[in-house]
């Protein structure tokens, strides 16, 4: 089992920045992917940024150049630095971890990010 605790969401004006944090605990030794998804009202959940084993990273096209994902292996943490935020970035952001034992992965409880225009 892996438990995920997120923090860092909030309300920000367009053009502002936020930093999301997620700390994993439990059976973290077999994590092979970690990152963030988001879901806006009335929309499907989408992948925002994922770090795969081997440090391969992929971003949604809509956030490239504005968001940066990073990982601290010593702390079992992943961060999402979000700059130049837009109203369309408004969503619940969820931390996601995939392990060798659970290909469907684990999800955090989500943190609300609201960007006002």
Secondary structure, 3 states (H helix, E strand, C coil): CEEEEEECCEEEECCCCEEEEEEEEECHHHEEEEEEEEECCCCCCEEEEEEECCCCEEECCCCCCCEEEEEEHHHCEEEEEECCCCHHHCEEEEEEEEECCCCCCEECCCEEEEEEC
